[in-house]
């Protein structure tokens, strides 16, 4: 049995992991989704000063207050940033890092720093006009990506995203990661790549080149950017297999 701590990406809460967590439980594992401050059932706790450090602390506290050990920490999308920060704080509690359609963040990196200037300018306008100056609302689907990115999201899943997605505290995108400690060799490292991320890895994107090499293990999943909604059982099967491979 493995213990999975499932961290959702931007605009999402623990709710997005429900089907994947259920599938992992059926496979005999312990699956613990969490909501970060300002998101999911903790949306009311968000404030203008909610930043990346807040979310790093959320993850650290979640693991430590439950006295979890041998943790498989799973980051989807934006969650790669706070998970990268929390990984250095968890020490021997951490058994495995899994980045789902995402990659580790280094110290000084930020979400806005990964975006082209014109997109950053558009996002800042959205925050100023529609987010009270400190929240980023969930964008229209056509701004979230191509049909390849949205693959597997039918009408039901899109309605769920629109209904449950909460505005993202914008400081979490602005603030660079203040500290990131590379885990030791005892920590297993896994990347789960969906359509767009698979293409970038196959193209040899320089910033991602290390993910194709040891100690990283790569699993590809033929679906869009939100596999916990579009292919939750298949995602659970990959997480299960990643655990089995390291222990066999």
Secondary structure, 3 states (H helix, E strand, C coil): CCEEEEECCCCCCHHHHHHHHHHHHHCCCEEEEECCCCCHHHHHHCCCCCCHHHHHHHHHHHHHHCCCCCEEEEEECCHHHHHHHHHHHHHHHEEEEEEECCCCCCCCCCCHHHCCHHHHHHHHHHHHHHCCCCEECCCCHHHHCCCCCCCCCCHHHHHHHHHHCCCEECHHHHCCCCCCCCCCCCCEEEEEECHHHHHHHHCCCHHHHHHHCCCEEEEECCCCCCHHHHCHHHHHHHHHHHHHHHHC
